[in-house]
Amino acid sequence: MTRQTPTRLESWLACGAAAAATIAWGFWYAAGLTLSHYDAKAHLVVARRVIDNLTPGWQQIGAVWLPLPHLINLLPAQIDLFYRTGLFASAVSIGCFGVTVWASTRVIRRATGSVPGILTAALVFALNPNLLYLHATPMTEPLLIAVTFTMVWWLYEWLSDEPGCPIPGKLTLIMFAAAWTRYEAWLVIAAAILLAALVRLARRESVGAVAIDTGRLSLWPGAAVLLFLLASRVTVGSWFVSSGFFVPDPTYEGLILRSALAVWWGTHQLSGYIVEVVALTAAVFILVRRRELIVTTSLFATAALPFSAFVDGHPFRIRYMSPLVAACALFSGLAIGLLEQWADRRGLVATRSADPSRTVHPGRRFAYVLAAVLVVSAIVESPPWSGSRAPVIEEAEWDVPISLERRAVTHCLAPAYHGEKVLASMGSLAHYMQELSTEGFNIADFVNEGNGTLWDIAMSTGPAPYVGWMLVEEQAEGGDVLAQRIRQDRSFARGMERICEGGGVALYRRSSAP
């Protein structure tokens, strides 16, 4: 393989992608939508509550979400400006967009040397409204995409070097980071390590050397997973939390084919049919004919997580397919690069050069035409100016009308609040706790599940002796643990008076002395 050296093009495209995400952030921030998704607010709460809490400590990182995104935002989230606006977390996502485009263009440069392919991948990334929106928010998908793409690039780079080269330290570190970002990364890591071993065995390298390096590659991500499982055991008493945070949806539950079609449908809704088909065709070709590149196909392993979630009854969420959309952008660029190589070999659209020392690429003009067609199709099917009609943004806006209705509760609580503690389930109302920060509320003002004994006592004997207020989510996911407790035992709310409601949330105030 001809080794391709870095050029300024990849860096400029990465900077351009970050600039596009910054512009998108300004647009969505002005529209009040950078924090419209309830998970965007909840991620800020998880980072904030480690320090701002009745019972602060590392245990507050939790056991449902992986810790790296919250560790990155831990200290900035203690600053009210960053906590209330999500500004720092959004800046991290913007940076991740640039990193993802950089890693993608480096892969294409090394594999094909195709400038049209590099431009295709960068433009398909930077013009997709769904990816742009996610990279303007505090969501965790941008970090997942950035670390997995960088990991695959560095792994492919290592495999492309001469046999016997030591494993780069940066590769093991990025694998550790990926394993602490989102669960989809576990699948990508496993697939990448397996495919890397297969590539080396196909090159007839020593089985012993391959086995040793595979073990070394697995060590750091394995340690990351083990540390997370231990933390989960200590924090919530369970090695792994896989249920209890959603109401099963019969639409896909137990239906394997329908769940697979849901993943396929969601991907092309976000990226477009043509981009998805071209990308998957390129991935199949690489699996069959380009064994040195097959490690890149590990990025499609993220599909297994939404598929298994839907089969288990998790409600459909289209943003779960965003890592697949990013993979399609990369592979659309690889497709153009591979076609350019093919056209070069065939001598298609031949060009002449008077300078014998100048490299001639007969297929480049052909590749530029194909790249233009692919980029235009991507824009037509998923136009960057689609605004709130983009599927990920529509999904993020589900909570907007409900949040407006919750203001009725805020208007009841804020003027009458004088420092009494508020009992509320963070598992259901973390996003509302973040909304209340604009009224001066801190996480330490709430008694929640993360407070251990304080929460257990209030739940066992009733809240009236211990708190002045109680917030109850009565609608979402069938109601939270407080709503269910009140339905089962009316005496639980004795001494608490229901004073107002809005957006599915009911507000109780203590009506008798403790």
N, C-alpha and C positions, 0 to 999 in steps of 0.2 A: 504494500500500500504506500502511495506517495504521501509523505508527511506534510500536512499543511501548517504553515506558521500563522500565528495570530495577525490580524490586520486591524486597522482602525475602524473598518466598516462595522464589525461586530460591536465595538464599544459605542460607536455613534448610534447604532440601532437600539442598543440597550438604553442609552440616554434618551433617545426619542420616545421609546416605550414608556419610560418613567415620566417623561414630560406629558405624554398623552394621558396617563393615569392621574397626573396632578391636575390637568385641566378637567378631567372627569370628576375628580374629587370636588373641585370648586363648583362645578355645575350641580352635583348632587347635594353638596353641603348647602348651597343657596336654596335648593328645593326642600331642604329639611329631611333628606332621605338617607344620609350616610349612616344613621343609627336607626333606620326604620325597622330593620329586622330585629326581632326580640333576642336572637342569639348574639347579635353585635353588642347589645347592651349587657347581656349576661356575661360575655367574655370580659368586659371591663369590670364588672362586679367581682368576678373571680380573682382578677389581679388586685383589685383594691382591698378585698376583704382579708388578705393575708396580714395586713398591718392595721387597717381601719376595722376594728372588730372588738366585740366584747371579750372574745377569746382568741386573740391573734396567734399566729404561728404557721409553720409550714403545712400543717394538716389542712389548712383552709384552701390549699391548691385543689383539693377534691380528688375524686376517684372516677368520675365519668369522662371528663375530657383529659387529654394528655397535657403535660405541664408546660412544655416549652413556650407556646405563645403567651401564656400568662406570666412566666418568669421574665420574658423579654419586656413585658409591659408593667411589671410589678412596681417598680419605683416611679416611673412616669404617671401611673394611675393614681398615685397618692397626691398628685397635684390636681386641684379642682378643675382647672382649665382642661387638662388632658382627659380627666375622668368624665367630665360632663359633655365634652365635644367628641371624644375619641380621636383627637387630632394626632397624637403620637402613634397610636395603633394604626391609624390610616396611613401615616407616613411609612411605617414598616411595610404595609401592604404595597404601597407605591414602589418602594425599593425592591420588593420581591418581584414585581412585574419586570423591572429592568434586569434583574438577575436571571429570571426565567428566559427572557428573550436572548440574553447573552449566552446562556448555556445551550439553548437550542441552535443558535447560529454557529457556535463553536462545533457542535456535533456535525452539522451539515457541512461546514468548511472542511473538517477533518475527513469526513466520509466521502464527499463528492467534489469539494472545491468549487461548488456551483454558486455563483453570485445570484442568479435568478432564484435558486432554491432558498438562499439565505433571506433575500428580500421577501419571498413569498411567506415564509414562516413568520417573520417579524410583522408583516402587514396583516396577516390573518389574526395574529395575536392582538395587535394594537387597535384593530378596527372592530373587534368583536364587542358589542355593548355589554354582554353578560360578564365577560372577563374584566372589562374596564370597570364595571360597577363594583364587582367583588373586590377589586384591587383599590377601591376608594373607601373601603369600609374596614372596621376592626375584625372582620371574620377571619377564620383560621385557614381557609382554603388557599389563599395566596401564599402563605408560608409553606404549606404542604407542597404546592406545585413547585415553588422555588427550590426547596431542599431536595426533592426527588429528582428534578431535572438536573440539578448540579451534581447530585450523586451519580446519576446515569452517565453524565458527561465525563466525570472524572474516572469512573469505572471503565468506560469505553476507551478513554485515553490511556489508561494503564494497560488494558488488553492489547492496544495497538502498538505498545512499545515492544522492545525485544524481550523474548521469554527469559524469565529469571529475574526481572526487575522487582525490587521490593515493593510491597504495598505502600502507597503514599499515606502519610499520616493524615493528610487532609481528607482522604477517602473514608477512613475509619471514623473520623470526627463527624463528617457529614452524615454518615449512616446512623451514628448515635443520635444526632440532632433530628434526623427524619423519624426515628423510632419514638421520639418524644413529642411529635407534632400532631399527627392524626393517625387513626387506625389504618387508613388506606396505605400509609407508608409501610406498615408491616408487610403487606402483600407485595408491594413493589420491591422491598428489600429482599424478601425470600425469593421472588422470581428472578431478580437481578443476579443474586449470588448463584442460584442454580444454573442460569443461562451462561454466566461467566465460566463456571466449571465445565459446562458442555462445550463451549467454544475452545477451551484449552485442551480438553480431551480430544476434540476433533482435530486439533493441530498436532496430536500425538505427543503431547507433553507428558512427563512422568506422572503416573497416577498418584504416587506418594506426594509429589510437590503440589499437585492440584488439591489433594485432600488437606494438606497442611495450610495452604493459602485460603481454602474455603473455610476452614476452622477459624483462621485469623480474621477473615472478613466478617464472620458471624459473631465473633466475640463481643465487639462493642455494641452493635444493635441488640444482641441477646442480653447483654448487661443492662441496657436501657430498659428493655421490656421487663426484666426481672426486678429492677428497682421500682418500676411503676407498680408492678403487681404487689410487691412488699408494702409500698406506700398505701395502696388500696386496702390491703388487709389490715394495716394499722389504723387507717382512717375510718373506714366504714365496716370493717369486720368481714369483708368479702374479697377474695382474690381478684375478681373481675366483675364489674357491674354491667350486666347485659340486658336487664329488663327493669320495669318499674318506672320508666320515664316516657312512655307513650301508651296510648290505648290502641290495641290491635285493629288494623283496618282489613276487613274481609275482601277488599278489592283485589289484593294480591296474595294474601296469606295462604301459604301452602300451594300456590300455583306457580310452578317452575317456569313454564313457557311464557305465561303472561308477565312474570317478573323480568325475564330476559328481554321481552319486547319493550317493557317499560324503560329499561336502561338504554336500549337502542333508540327508542322514540325520544327520550329526554335528551340524548346526545345530539341528535340531528336537529331538535328544536333549538338548541343553543348554538350550534355551529353551522347548520345547513346540510342538506342531503349530499350535495356534491363534495364538499370538504370531507364529510364523514366517509363517504364511499372511496374517495381517492386515498385518504389516510389509511383506511383499513386494507385496501388493495396493496398499498406500499408495505404495510406491516406483514401481510401474508407473503409477498414477494421476498422480503428480507428474511423471513423465517425459512423459506425454501431455498433461496439462492445466495444470500449474503450472510453467511454465518458469523463473520466478524462484526456484523451490526446487530445481531439478534438481541443483545443485551438491552438495546433501546426499546424493544417491544415490551419490556417489563413494566413500562409506564401504563400499559393498558390493564395491568392487574388490578388497578383501582376499581374496575367494573365489578369485581367479585363482592365488594362490600355492599354497595346499594342493592345488588341482586339478592344477596343473602338476607339483607335487612327487609326487603320487600316480601320475600318468601316467609320471613318470620312475622310478618304483619305490620312492619313499620309503615306509617303513612308515607305516600309518595312525596318526595322533595326533589325538585328538578335541579337544585344547586348541587346535589350529590354527584351529578354528572360533570361538573365543571372541570375536574382533573382530566376527564376523558376528552373534553373539548380542547384543553391545552395540548394534550397528546396528539389530537388530530391536527392542530396547527403545526406542530413539529413535523409530523409525518407527511403533511401536505408539502412542506418544504423539501423533505427528503425525497418525495415522489418526483418533484421537479428536478432535483439534482440527479437522481438515478436516470431519469429520462434524458437529461442532457448528456450523461455519460454514454447512454445507449446511442444517442444521435451522433455523438462524436465518433464512436466506433463505426457507425454506418456511413459517416461522412455526409450526413444530411445538411442541407442549406449551407453548402461549403462557402467559405470566405477566403479571400486571398490577402496576402501580406507581402509588401515589397521588401520588408525587413526580415531576412532569414532567421534572425535571432528572436524574433517576436513569436510568442506562443499563439497558435491559431486554435480556436474552439469552434469547429463547424456546427456543433449543436447548440451554441449559446443563443443565437437568434431564435431558434426553434423553442428553446426553453423559456425565453422571455415572453414569447407569444402565449405559451401554455400557462406561465405564471400569471400573466395579465388576465387570462380567461378565468383562472381559479380564484384570483383575488376579487374580480368583479362578481363572480357567482357568490362568493362569501358575503360581499357587501349587499347584494340583492336579497339573498335569503335571510341575512341577519344584519340589517342596516344599522350602522353606528348611531344614526339619528332617530332610531325608533323610540328613544326615551323610555317612558314607563311601560311601553308595550313589550319590551324585552322580557322574556319569561322569568329570568332570575329577579328582575326588578319587580315584576308583578307579584311574585311570591313574597318578596321582602315587604311589600306594601300591605300584606294581609292584615297586619296588626295596626296599621295607621288609623283606620276609622275607630277601632276599639280603643286605641290609646287616647283618641280625642274624647271618647265617652268616659274614659277613666279620669279625665280632668274634673268631673263632678265630685269624685272621691277626694281628689287633691284639694279642691276648694273647701271641702268639709274638714279635712284633716289639718292642713297647714295653718290656718288662722287660730285653731284651738289647741295646737300642739305646744306643750310647755316642758319638753324634755322627758316625758314619760316614755318607757320602752314600748315598742310596737311588735306584737307577735305576728310573724308572717313566714310562709314557706318559701325559702329561697329557690327550691326546686321548681316552683311555679311562678313566682313573682320577682325573680331577680331583675328582670327588665323594668318592672315598675319601681323597684328600689332605685335603679339608676335614674329613672325619670324624676323621682322625688329629690334627687340631688340638686336640681335647679331651685328647689325650695329650701335648701340648706340642710337636708337630711344626710347623715352619714350612715355607713353600714353598722357602726356601733350603736345606732339607735334602734336596731332591729334584733329581736330574739328569733333565731332560725335554727334549722337542723344542724348547722355547723357549730353551734354552741354547746353541743353535747348535753351535759347534765341539765343546764338551764332549760333547754328545749324539752328534755325528757320530763322534767318536773312539771312544766306548764302543760304538757300533753297528758300527763297522768292525773293531775288533780284539777285541771281547768285553769284558764289564763288569768282570771280576775284578781287573784291575790298577788300576781307578779308583774303584770303589765297594765298600762293604761289604755292601750288600743290593740285592735286585732284586724288584720287584713285577710280576707278569705277569697280565693279564686273559686268561683262557683260554676263556671262554664267550661273553660278550656280543659281538654282531656278528661272530661267528666267531673271536674272539680278537684281541688288539691286535697292534701291529707286533712286539713282543717275542715273543709267542707264535708268530707266523708265522715269525719268524727262527729260533727254536729248532726248530720243525718242519722247516724247510728245512736247517738246519745244526746238528747236535747239538753240534759243537765250540764253538759260540758261548757256551754256558753252562759251558765248562770252567773249573774253579776255583770254581764256584758250586754250593752244595749246596741241594737242595730240602728244606725242613724242615717246611712245613705248608701247608695250603690251606683255603679256605672261601669260599662265595659266588662261586665261579668264579675267585677270585684265588689265585695260588700265590706263596709267599714263598721266595726264595732267599737264602742267606747265603754270604759268601765263605768257602771252606774251605781256601784256601792263601794264603800270603803273596804280595803283588803283586810 
